[in-house]
Amino acid sequence: MAYRKCSKCKGLNGQFKNIYPSINDVLSAIRYIQSENPSVRLNYYKCPHGNGYHLTEKV
Protein backbone atom coordinates (compact mmCIF):
# COMPACT_ATOMS: atom_id res chain seq x y z
CA MET A 1 0.00 0.00 0.00
CA ALA A 2 1.30 3.46 -0.88
CA TYR A 3 1.15 6.06 1.85
CA ARG A 4 1.20 9.83 1.55
CA LYS A 5 4.43 11.60 2.45
CA CYS A 6 4.72 14.09 5.30
CA SER A 7 5.72 17.52 3.99
CA LYS A 8 7.56 18.36 7.23
CA CYS A 9 9.35 15.24 8.56
CA LYS A 10 12.40 13.71 6.90
CA GLY A 11 14.30 10.54 7.70
CA LEU A 12 18.07 10.21 7.99
CA ASN A 13 18.15 9.50 4.25
CA GLY A 14 16.76 12.99 3.57
CA GLN A 15 13.48 11.73 2.15
CA PHE A 16 10.07 12.70 3.51
CA LYS A 17 8.57 10.13 5.86
CA ASN A 18 5.44 8.12 5.15
CA ILE A 19 2.27 9.13 6.97
CA TYR A 20 0.41 6.27 8.63
CA PRO A 21 -3.02 7.70 9.46
CA SER A 22 -3.88 5.35 12.34
CA ILE A 23 -2.28 3.11 14.96
CA ASN A 24 -3.63 0.09 13.07
CA ASP A 25 -1.95 1.24 9.84
CA VAL A 26 1.44 1.82 11.46
CA LEU A 27 1.31 -1.50 13.35
CA SER A 28 0.39 -3.33 10.14
CA ALA A 29 3.35 -1.70 8.38
CA ILE A 30 5.69 -2.75 11.20
CA ARG A 31 4.43 -6.35 11.05
CA TYR A 32 4.85 -6.46 7.27
CA ILE A 33 8.36 -4.96 7.27
CA GLN A 34 9.50 -7.27 10.07
CA SER A 35 8.06 -10.30 8.29
CA GLU A 36 10.22 -9.39 5.27
CA ASN A 37 13.29 -8.52 7.36
CA PRO A 38 13.13 -9.94 10.92
CA SER A 39 16.36 -8.23 12.01
CA VAL A 40 14.85 -4.74 11.60
CA ARG A 41 13.73 -3.22 14.91
CA LEU A 42 11.05 -0.61 14.36
CA ASN A 43 9.06 1.71 16.55
CA TYR A 44 6.52 4.41 15.77
CA TYR A 45 5.77 7.90 17.00
CA LYS A 46 3.10 10.53 16.53
CA CYS A 47 4.04 13.15 13.94
CA PRO A 48 4.88 16.40 15.75
CA HIS A 49 3.01 18.27 13.00
CA GLY A 50 -0.25 16.33 13.43
CA ASN A 51 0.15 14.16 10.33
CA GLY A 52 -0.59 10.74 11.81
CA TYR A 53 2.30 8.43 12.72
CA HIS A 54 5.81 7.74 11.42
CA LEU A 55 8.19 4.79 11.71
CA THR A 56 11.61 4.98 13.25
CA GLU A 57 14.44 2.52 13.85
CA LYS A 58 15.14 4.20 17.18
CA VAL A 59 13.90 2.05 20.03
mmCIF file of the C-alpha atoms, coordinates in Angstrom:
data_MODEL
# 
_entry.id   MODEL 
# 
loop_
_atom_site.group_PDB 
_atom_site.id 
_atom_site.type_symbol 
_atom_site.label_atom_id 
_atom_site.label_alt_id 
_atom_site.label_comp_id 
_atom_site.label_asym_id 
_atom_site.label_entity_id 
_atom_site.label_seq_id 
_atom_site.pdbx_PDB_ins_code 
_atom_site.Cartn_x 
_atom_site.Cartn_y 
_atom_site.Cartn_z 
_atom_site.occupancy 
_atom_site.B_iso_or_equiv 
_atom_site.pdbx_formal_charge 
_atom_site.auth_seq_id 
_atom_site.auth_comp_id 
_atom_site.auth_asym_id 
_atom_site.auth_atom_id 
_atom_site.pdbx_PDB_model_num 
ATOM 1  C CA . MET A 1 1  ? 0.000  0.000   0.000  1.00 0.00 ? 1  MET A CA 1 
ATOM 2  C CA . ALA A 1 2  ? 1.299  3.457   -0.877 1.00 0.00 ? 2  ALA A CA 1 
ATOM 3  C CA . TYR A 1 3  ? 1.147  6.060   1.846  1.00 0.00 ? 3  TYR A CA 1 
ATOM 4  C CA . ARG A 1 4  ? 1.204  9.828   1.555  1.00 0.00 ? 4  ARG A CA 1 
ATOM 5  C CA . LYS A 1 5  ? 4.433  11.597  2.450  1.00 0.00 ? 5  LYS A CA 1 
ATOM 6  C CA . CYS A 1 6  ? 4.721  14.092  5.298  1.00 0.00 ? 6  CYS A CA 1 
ATOM 7  C CA . SER A 1 7  ? 5.722  17.516  3.992  1.00 0.00 ? 7  SER A CA 1 
ATOM 8  C CA . LYS A 1 8  ? 7.560  18.358  7.233  1.00 0.00 ? 8  LYS A CA 1 
ATOM 9  C CA . CYS A 1 9  ? 9.351  15.239  8.558  1.00 0.00 ? 9  CYS A CA 1 
ATOM 10 C CA . LYS A 1 10 ? 12.403 13.715  6.898  1.00 0.00 ? 10 LYS A CA 1 
ATOM 11 C CA . GLY A 1 11 ? 14.301 10.538  7.700  1.00 0.00 ? 11 GLY A CA 1 
ATOM 12 C CA . LEU A 1 12 ? 18.072 10.212  7.991  1.00 0.00 ? 12 LEU A CA 1 
ATOM 13 C CA . ASN A 1 13 ? 18.149 9.495   4.254  1.00 0.00 ? 13 ASN A CA 1 
ATOM 14 C CA . GLY A 1 14 ? 16.760 12.989  3.572  1.00 0.00 ? 14 GLY A CA 1 
ATOM 15 C CA . GLN A 1 15 ? 13.479 11.731  2.155  1.00 0.00 ? 15 GLN A CA 1 
ATOM 16 C CA . PHE A 1 16 ? 10.075 12.701  3.506  1.00 0.00 ? 16 PHE A CA 1 
ATOM 17 C CA . LYS A 1 17 ? 8.572  10.134  5.863  1.00 0.00 ? 17 LYS A CA 1 
ATOM 18 C CA . ASN A 1 18 ? 5.438  8.116   5.146  1.00 0.00 ? 18 ASN A CA 1 
ATOM 19 C CA . ILE A 1 19 ? 2.269  9.127   6.966  1.00 0.00 ? 19 ILE A CA 1 
ATOM 20 C CA . TYR A 1 20 ? 0.406  6.267   8.633  1.00 0.00 ? 20 TYR A CA 1 
ATOM 21 C CA . PRO A 1 21 ? -3.024 7.703   9.461  1.00 0.00 ? 21 PRO A CA 1 
ATOM 22 C CA . SER A 1 22 ? -3.877 5.354   12.342 1.00 0.00 ? 22 SER A CA 1 
ATOM 23 C CA . ILE A 1 23 ? -2.278 3.111   14.955 1.00 0.00 ? 23 ILE A CA 1 
ATOM 24 C CA . ASN A 1 24 ? -3.632 0.091   13.067 1.00 0.00 ? 24 ASN A CA 1 
ATOM 25 C CA . ASP A 1 25 ? -1.955 1.243   9.843  1.00 0.00 ? 25 ASP A CA 1 
ATOM 26 C CA . VAL A 1 26 ? 1.442  1.816   11.465 1.00 0.00 ? 26 VAL A CA 1 
ATOM 27 C CA . LEU A 1 27 ? 1.308  -1.496  13.354 1.00 0.00 ? 27 LEU A CA 1 
ATOM 28 C CA . SER A 1 28 ? 0.391  -3.326  10.139 1.00 0.00 ? 28 SER A CA 1 
ATOM 29 C CA . ALA A 1 29 ? 3.352  -1.700  8.379  1.00 0.00 ? 29 ALA A CA 1 
ATOM 30 C CA . ILE A 1 30 ? 5.693  -2.754  11.196 1.00 0.00 ? 30 ILE A CA 1 
ATOM 31 C CA . ARG A 1 31 ? 4.427  -6.354  11.047 1.00 0.00 ? 31 ARG A CA 1 
ATOM 32 C CA . TYR A 1 32 ? 4.852  -6.456  7.268  1.00 0.00 ? 32 TYR A CA 1 
ATOM 33 C CA . ILE A 1 33 ? 8.357  -4.960  7.272  1.00 0.00 ? 33 ILE A CA 1 
ATOM 34 C CA . GLN A 1 34 ? 9.504  -7.272  10.071 1.00 0.00 ? 34 GLN A CA 1 
ATOM 35 C CA . SER A 1 35 ? 8.063  -10.304 8.288  1.00 0.00 ? 35 SER A CA 1 
ATOM 36 C CA . GLU A 1 36 ? 10.220 -9.390  5.270  1.00 0.00 ? 36 GLU A CA 1 
ATOM 37 C CA . ASN A 1 37 ? 13.290 -8.516  7.362  1.00 0.00 ? 37 ASN A CA 1 
ATOM 38 C CA . PRO A 1 38 ? 13.129 -9.936  10.922 1.00 0.00 ? 38 PRO A CA 1 
ATOM 39 C CA . SER A 1 39 ? 16.360 -8.227  12.013 1.00 0.00 ? 39 SER A CA 1 
ATOM 40 C CA . VAL A 1 40 ? 14.851 -4.735  11.600 1.00 0.00 ? 40 VAL A CA 1 
ATOM 41 C CA . ARG A 1 41 ? 13.735 -3.219  14.906 1.00 0.00 ? 41 ARG A CA 1 
ATOM 42 C CA . LEU A 1 42 ? 11.051 -0.612  14.365 1.00 0.00 ? 42 LEU A CA 1 
ATOM 43 C CA . ASN A 1 43 ? 9.064  1.708   16.546 1.00 0.00 ? 43 ASN A CA 1 
ATOM 44 C CA . TYR A 1 44 ? 6.515  4.413   15.769 1.00 0.00 ? 44 TYR A CA 1 
ATOM 45 C CA . TYR A 1 45 ? 5.770  7.902   16.998 1.00 0.00 ? 45 TYR A CA 1 
ATOM 46 C CA . LYS A 1 46 ? 3.103  10.530  16.529 1.00 0.00 ? 46 LYS A CA 1 
ATOM 47 C CA . CYS A 1 47 ? 4.042  13.150  13.943 1.00 0.00 ? 47 CYS A CA 1 
ATOM 48 C CA . PRO A 1 48 ? 4.881  16.399  15.750 1.00 0.00 ? 48 PRO A CA 1 
ATOM 49 C CA . HIS A 1 49 ? 3.007  18.274  13.002 1.00 0.00 ? 49 HIS A CA 1 
ATOM 50 C CA . GLY A 1 50 ? -0.254 16.334  13.435 1.00 0.00 ? 50 GLY A CA 1 
ATOM 51 C CA . ASN A 1 51 ? 0.151  14.162  10.330 1.00 0.00 ? 51 ASN A CA 1 
ATOM 52 C CA . GLY A 1 52 ? -0.594 10.743  11.808 1.00 0.00 ? 52 GLY A CA 1 
ATOM 53 C CA . TYR A 1 53 ? 2.305  8.433   12.718 1.00 0.00 ? 53 TYR A CA 1 
ATOM 54 C CA . HIS A 1 54 ? 5.806  7.742   11.424 1.00 0.00 ? 54 HIS A CA 1 
ATOM 55 C CA . LEU A 1 55 ? 8.186  4.791   11.710 1.00 0.00 ? 55 LEU A CA 1 
ATOM 56 C CA . THR A 1 56 ? 11.610 4.975   13.255 1.00 0.00 ? 56 THR A CA 1 
ATOM 57 C CA . GLU A 1 57 ? 14.436 2.515   13.852 1.00 0.00 ? 57 GLU A CA 1 
ATOM 58 C CA . LYS A 1 58 ? 15.143 4.201   17.179 1.00 0.00 ? 58 LYS A CA 1 
ATOM 59 C CA . VAL A 1 59 ? 13.897 2.053   20.033 1.00 0.00 ? 59 VAL A CA 1 
# 
